[in-house]
Amino acid sequence: MKKTLIAAALAAAFAGPVFAEKFVDSAQVISARPVTERTPVNREECWSEQRRGYEERRITRQSDGAPVGAGTVLGAIAGGVIGHQVGSGRGNDAATVGGAIVGGLVGSQVGNTYNSQDVQRCREVRGHPQYWDVTYNFRGQQRYAQLTQPPGATITVNEVGEPRG
């Protein structure tokens, strides 16, 4: 008999909180404001990165100042000479012109130089929120709570509207 009474008392003692917490509802969040330290710690973090890429080198013609790369000029000359060697007869002139055009295009890419340089990047780091002041609506009443995590569009509440989870 004593064992049955003890078992029933233990079951009743532990069943009360379990049944009380089983009821959950959701309440719509109206606003959430992060609260940081009284003296926010704003600091700047900086680091160096290497920026790599092609840089175009240019020389200008004397006539109108239009930029022409040195690689373009040298490539066009070399392409013209090679084209002249390949062609024969009436096609010799066409091969020379075609070689100069192709050589100029290839030479313009060779005229660009690949370089890398250090670039400093910075960003401002602000203090992290300690908690969120949350205003929510539960059964037509506006309520307030402080949560350790940012809420979503709704929060989970118990039967009396207190936040859970």
C-alpha positions in Angstrom: 0.0 0.0 0.0 2.8 2.4 0.9 4.5 1.7 -2.4 1.4 2.5 -4.3 0.9 5.8 -2.4 4.5 6.8 -3.0 4.3 5.9 -6.7 1.0 7.9 -7.1 2.5 10.9 -5.2 5.6 10.9 -7.4 3.5 10.6 -10.6 1.3 13.5 -9.5 4.3 15.7 -8.6 6.0 15.2 -11.9 2.8 15.2 -14.0 1.7 18.7 -13.0 4.6 20.6 -14.7 4.5 18.3 -17.7 0.9 18.9 -18.3 1.2 22.7 -17.7 4.0 23.1 -20.3 2.2 21.0 -22.9 0.0 23.9 -23.9 1.8 26.1 -26.4 0.5 28.9 -28.6 2.1 31.4 -30.9 2.0 35.2 -30.6 2.7 37.6 -33.3 5.7 39.8 -32.8 5.1 43.5 -33.3 8.6 44.8 -32.8 12.0 43.6 -31.7 14.8 45.9 -30.8 18.4 44.7 -30.1 19.9 46.1 -26.9 23.7 46.4 -26.8 26.1 47.3 -24.0 25.7 50.7 -22.5 29.1 51.7 -24.0 29.0 50.1 -27.4 32.4 48.7 -28.5 32.8 49.9 -32.0 36.1 49.1 -33.6 37.6 48.9 -37.0 39.1 45.6 -38.3 41.5 46.0 -41.2 43.4 43.4 -43.3 45.4 43.3 -46.5 44.4 41.5 -49.6 46.4 41.0 -52.8 44.5 42.3 -55.9 45.7 40.6 -59.0 44.9 41.5 -62.6 46.1 42.7 -65.9 47.2 46.3 -66.3 47.2 47.8 -69.8 50.3 49.7 -70.8 49.8 52.3 -73.5 51.8 54.6 -75.7 50.1 57.3 -77.7 50.4 58.2 -81.4 51.5 61.7 -82.1 48.8 62.4 -84.7 45.6 62.3 -82.6 46.6 61.0 -79.2 44.6 57.8 -79.5 46.2 55.1 -77.3 47.9 52.2 -79.0 49.7 49.5 -76.9 53.3 48.7 -77.6 52.3 45.0 -77.9 49.8 45.9 -80.6 52.4 47.6 -82.7 55.0 44.9 -82.3 52.4 42.1 -82.9 51.1 43.8 -86.1 54.7 44.1 -87.5 55.5 40.5 -86.6 52.2 39.3 -88.0 52.7 41.2 -91.2 56.1 39.8 -91.8 54.9 36.2 -91.1 51.9 36.7 -93.3 54.1 38.0 -96.1 56.2 34.9 -95.9 53.2 32.6 -96.1 51.4 34.2 -99.0 52.4 34.1 -102.6 51.2 35.9 -105.8 48.0 37.9 -105.5 47.3 36.4 -102.0 50.6 37.8 -100.7 49.1 41.2 -99.9 46.0 39.7 -98.3 48.2 37.4 -96.1 50.3 40.3 -95.1 47.3 42.4 -94.0 45.6 39.4 -92.3 48.9 38.6 -90.5 49.2 42.2 -89.3 45.6 42.2 -88.0 46.0 38.9 -86.2 49.4 39.9 -84.9 48.0 43.2 -83.6 45.2 41.5 -81.7 47.6 38.9 -80.1 50.1 41.6 -79.4 47.6 43.8 -77.6 46.9 41.0 -75.1 50.7 40.4 -74.6 51.1 44.2 -74.0 48.9 43.9 -70.9 51.0 43.0 -67.9 49.8 40.8 -65.0 50.5 42.4 -61.6 49.5 42.1 -58.0 49.3 44.8 -55.4 48.3 44.8 -51.7 45.0 46.5 -51.0 43.9 47.3 -47.5 40.3 46.6 -46.6 38.5 47.7 -43.4 35.1 47.3 -41.8 33.5 48.6 -38.7 32.6 46.0 -36.0 29.9 46.9 -33.6 29.1 45.5 -30.2 26.8 42.4 -30.2 23.3 42.7 -28.8 23.0 41.4 -25.2 19.2 40.8 -25.6 16.2 41.8 -27.6 13.3 43.9 -26.3 10.3 42.3 -27.9 6.7 43.5 -28.1 4.2 40.9 -29.1 0.4 40.5 -29.3 -1.2 37.7 -27.3 -5.0 37.3 -27.5 -5.5 41.0 -28.3 -3.1 42.3 -25.6 0.2 43.9 -26.1 2.9 42.2 -24.1 6.6 42.8 -23.6 9.6 40.4 -23.1 13.3 40.3 -23.2 14.7 37.4 -25.2 18.3 36.2 -25.6 17.8 35.4 -29.3 16.2 37.5 -32.1 12.6 36.4 -32.6 11.0 35.6 -35.9 7.5 36.7 -37.0 6.0 34.8 -34.1 7.1 33.5 -30.7 6.0 30.4 -28.8 4.1 31.2 -25.6 2.4 29.2 -22.8 -1.3 29.4 -21.8 -0.8 32.7 -20.0 1.2 34.3 -22.8 4.7 33.9 -21.4 7.4 33.2 -23.9 8.7 29.6 -24.1 11.5 28.0 -26.0 
